[in-house]
Amino acid sequence: MQVSYTEHKVDGDTSEWANDSILACGQGRIHDLAAVCSNASLYVMVTGSELDKAGELNLFIDTTGTVTSGFRNMGWKDAGIDYMVSNGTLKKYIGTGSDSVWEEVGTIPFARTSTCAEWAVPLRLINRTLPLPLYLGFGRDYKEYAPMLSNKMAEVSCEALVVTLKAMQALGWKRAVEFEYTYDPSVNKTWVKKPDSRELNQEDIYDLNECLEHYNMTDPNVICHFLAQCMAECEKRKFFC
């Protein structure tokens, strides 16, 4: 089911999600799990009771939908957990698949009340630029879950990323493997040297998507026009900033 949440705020306000589809139901004091992927972030909301009294509210993210990577012993069907968010701390799985070994990535926006918890997970922190689904689960103190264990994790569409990639393709841009970076302290910016072949690396795609979200650009024609302007500037300077 697709969620139409567009507020892009993390404040524990359930009314912003009132008309959205629920991706999964939980057990005990965990009621519902909702999520949506924008150009730049994965937004997640959980509803329940006494969430403010929980020690750990854990969000689990499977980036592949298979057990070929990630922690395999959480209990969801055919799931390998690649990332976990413990309250507001994002962690990456670095174990062998059966051991619980996590490396801290950083903190992300997180808010909770007694009845609602919300997160915004930047896609650049979970290495996602392609419009492939993400799979989610939630756990309260490792006792109550949504979806309930033994079921499949909730699938979240990342089709918002399709628009950017199609616009880039239409304009002749393609992804690159290596780029040359130059930091300019006078303006506090890092400049990315752009080859004549109009290649962009993964970090550039993250920057573009975050810019599109910041200015709330969702119309494909507007996005294509914006990227065309970016490309024109690149042609002048041979740089992408």
C-alpha positions as CSV (number, residue, x, y, z in Angstrom):
1,M,0.0,0.0,0.0
2,Q,1.2,3.5,-0.8
3,V,1.4,6.2,1.8
4,S,0.7,9.8,0.7
5,Y,2.4,11.5,3.7
6,T,4.0,14.8,2.6
7,E,4.6,16.9,5.7
8,H,8.2,15.9,6.1
9,K,8.2,16.8,9.8
10,V,9.3,14.6,12.7
11,D,7.3,15.9,15.7
12,G,5.2,13.0,17.0
13,D,2.0,14.4,15.5
14,T,-0.2,11.5,14.3
15,S,-2.7,13.9,12.6
16,E,-0.2,14.3,9.7
17,W,-0.6,10.6,8.9
18,A,-4.4,10.5,9.6
19,N,-5.4,9.7,6.0
20,D,-2.5,7.4,5.1
21,S,-2.4,3.7,4.6
22,I,-1.1,1.5,7.3
23,L,1.7,-0.8,6.2
24,A,1.5,-3.2,9.2
25,C,-0.3,-3.9,12.4
26,G,1.5,-4.8,15.6
27,Q,0.9,-6.6,18.9
28,G,0.4,-5.6,22.5
29,R,1.1,-1.9,23.0
30,I,2.2,-1.5,19.3
31,H,-0.7,-0.6,17.1
32,D,0.3,0.4,13.5
33,L,3.4,1.0,11.4
34,A,3.3,3.6,8.5
35,A,6.2,4.7,6.2
36,V,6.9,6.6,3.0
37,C,10.1,7.3,1.0
38,S,10.7,10.7,-0.4
39,N,13.5,11.9,-2.7
40,A,15.9,12.1,0.2
41,S,14.5,10.4,3.4
42,L,12.6,7.4,4.7
43,Y,9.8,8.7,7.0
44,V,8.4,6.2,9.5
45,M,5.6,6.5,12.1
46,V,4.5,4.0,14.8
47,T,1.4,4.3,16.9
48,G,0.8,2.6,20.2
49,S,0.5,3.2,23.9
50,E,3.0,4.2,26.6
51,L,5.7,4.6,23.9
52,D,7.3,7.3,26.0
53,K,8.0,4.7,28.8
54,A,9.8,2.2,26.5
55,G,13.5,1.8,27.0
56,E,14.2,1.1,23.3
57,L,12.1,1.8,20.2
58,N,13.9,0.0,17.5
59,L,13.3,0.4,13.7
60,F,14.7,-2.4,11.6
61,I,15.6,-1.8,7.9
62,D,16.2,-4.6,5.3
63,T,17.6,-2.9,2.1
64,T,17.5,-6.0,-0.1
65,G,14.5,-8.0,1.0
66,T,16.6,-11.2,1.2
67,V,18.8,-13.0,3.7
68,T,21.9,-12.6,1.6
69,S,23.0,-9.7,3.8
70,G,22.2,-8.4,7.2
71,F,21.2,-9.9,10.6
72,R,19.1,-13.0,9.9
73,N,17.8,-13.9,13.4
74,M,15.3,-11.2,14.2
75,G,12.4,-13.5,13.3
76,W,10.7,-11.9,10.3
77,K,10.4,-14.2,7.3
78,D,13.2,-14.1,4.7
79,A,14.7,-11.0,6.3
80,G,18.2,-9.8,6.7
81,I,18.4,-6.6,8.8
82,D,21.0,-4.2,7.3
83,Y,20.3,-1.2,9.5
84,M,18.7,-0.6,12.9
85,V,17.6,2.6,14.5
86,S,17.6,2.5,18.3
87,N,15.6,5.5,19.4
88,G,17.4,8.2,17.4
89,T,20.7,6.3,16.7
90,L,21.3,4.7,13.3
91,K,23.4,1.5,13.3
92,K,24.8,-0.6,10.4
93,Y,25.0,-4.4,10.7
94,I,28.7,-5.6,10.4
95,G,28.3,-9.1,11.7
96,T,28.3,-12.5,9.9
97,G,24.5,-12.9,9.7
98,S,23.9,-14.7,13.0
99,D,25.7,-12.6,15.5
100,S,24.3,-9.2,16.7
101,V,27.2,-6.9,15.8
102,W,26.3,-3.3,14.9
103,E,28.4,-0.2,14.1
104,E,27.0,3.3,14.9
105,V,26.5,5.5,11.8
106,G,25.1,8.6,13.5
107,T,22.0,10.2,14.9
108,I,18.8,11.0,12.9
109,P,15.6,13.0,13.5
110,F,13.5,11.2,16.1
111,A,10.4,12.2,18.2
112,R,8.0,10.3,20.4
113,T,5.0,10.9,22.6
114,S,3.0,8.4,24.6
115,T,1.1,7.3,21.5
116,C,3.4,8.1,18.5
117,A,7.0,7.7,17.4
118,E,8.5,9.2,14.2
119,W,11.8,8.9,12.4
120,A,13.4,10.5,9.3
121,V,16.2,8.3,8.0
122,P,18.4,10.1,5.4
123,L,18.7,7.8,2.3
124,R,22.4,8.7,2.0
125,L,23.0,7.0,5.4
126,I,21.6,3.7,4.2
127,N,23.2,3.8,0.8
128,R,20.0,4.1,-1.3
129,T,19.8,5.9,-4.6
130,L,18.0,3.3,-6.7
131,P,14.2,3.1,-6.7
132,L,14.1,-0.4,-5.1
133,P,11.8,-1.2,-2.2
134,L,12.9,-1.0,1.5
135,Y,11.6,-3.5,4.1
136,L,10.7,-2.4,7.6
137,G,10.0,-3.8,11.0
138,F,9.6,-2.2,14.5
139,G,10.2,-3.5,17.9
140,R,9.6,-2.2,21.4
141,D,12.2,-3.4,23.9
142,Y,12.5,-6.6,21.8
143,K,9.2,-7.8,23.1
144,E,6.4,-6.3,20.9
145,Y,6.7,-6.0,17.1
146,A,5.1,-4.7,14.0
147,P,4.7,-6.6,11.7
148,M,4.4,-9.6,14.1
149,L,7.4,-11.9,13.9
150,S,7.2,-14.9,11.5
151,N,5.5,-12.6,9.0
152,K,7.3,-10.7,6.2
153,M,8.5,-7.2,6.9
154,A,6.5,-4.2,5.6
155,E,7.4,-3.2,2.1
156,V,8.0,0.6,1.4
157,S,8.1,1.9,-2.2
158,C,11.0,4.1,-3.2
159,E,9.5,5.1,-6.5
160,A,10.1,8.8,-5.6
161,L,13.7,8.2,-6.7
162,V,12.6,7.2,-10.2
163,V,11.7,10.7,-11.3
164,T,15.2,12.0,-10.6
165,L,16.9,9.1,-12.3
166,K,14.7,9.4,-15.4
167,A,15.3,13.2,-15.6
168,M,19.1,12.6,-15.4
169,Q,18.9,10.0,-18.1
170,A,16.8,12.2,-20.4
171,L,19.4,15.0,-20.0
172,G,22.3,12.7,-20.7
173,W,23.7,12.4,-17.3
174,K,25.1,9.1,-16.0
175,R,26.6,7.8,-12.9
176,A,30.4,7.9,-12.4
177,V,32.7,5.8,-10.3
178,E,35.3,8.4,-9.4
179,F,35.2,12.2,-9.0
180,E,37.7,14.8,-8.0
181,Y,36.8,16.9,-5.0
182,T,38.1,20.3,-4.1
183,Y,37.3,22.1,-0.8
184,D,37.1,26.0,-1.0
185,P,37.4,27.4,2.6
186,S,36.5,30.9,1.4
187,V,32.9,29.8,0.7
188,N,32.8,26.6,2.9
189,K,31.9,24.4,0.0
190,T,33.3,21.3,-1.6
191,W,33.4,21.5,-5.4
192,V,33.1,18.3,-7.5
193,K,35.0,18.3,-10.7
194,K,32.6,17.1,-13.4
195,P,34.0,15.3,-16.5
196,D,32.8,16.3,-20.0
197,S,30.8,13.1,-20.2
198,R,28.3,14.5,-17.7
199,E,28.9,11.9,-15.1
200,L,27.7,12.1,-11.5
201,N,28.7,10.0,-8.6
202,Q,26.4,8.7,-5.8
203,E,27.1,11.6,-3.5
204,D,26.0,14.0,-6.2
205,I,22.7,12.1,-6.6
206,Y,22.1,12.4,-2.8
207,D,22.8,16.1,-3.0
208,L,20.3,16.5,-5.9
209,N,17.6,14.5,-4.2
210,E,18.0,16.4,-0.9
211,C,17.8,19.7,-2.9
212,L,14.6,18.5,-4.6
213,E,13.0,17.7,-1.2
214,H,14.1,20.9,0.4
215,Y,12.3,22.9,-2.3
216,N,9.4,20.4,-2.5
217,M,9.9,19.6,-6.2
218,T,7.8,16.6,-7.1
219,D,6.5,17.4,-10.6
220,P,8.6,15.6,-13.3
221,N,8.6,18.6,-15.6
222,V,9.8,20.9,-12.9
223,I,12.5,18.5,-11.9
224,C,13.7,18.1,-15.4
225,H,13.8,21.8,-15.9
226,F,15.8,22.3,-12.7
227,L,18.3,19.6,-13.6
228,A,18.7,21.2,-17.1
229,Q,19.6,24.4,-15.4
230,C,22.1,22.6,-13.2
231,M,23.6,20.9,-16.3
232,A,23.9,24.3,-18.1
233,E,25.9,25.6,-15.1
234,C,28.1,22.5,-15.2
235,E,28.8,23.1,-18.9
236,K,30.0,26.6,-18.1
237,R,32.2,25.7,-15.1
238,K,32.9,21.9,-15.6
239,F,31.9,21.7,-11.9
240,F,28.9,20.3,-10.0
241,C,28.5,22.0,-6.6
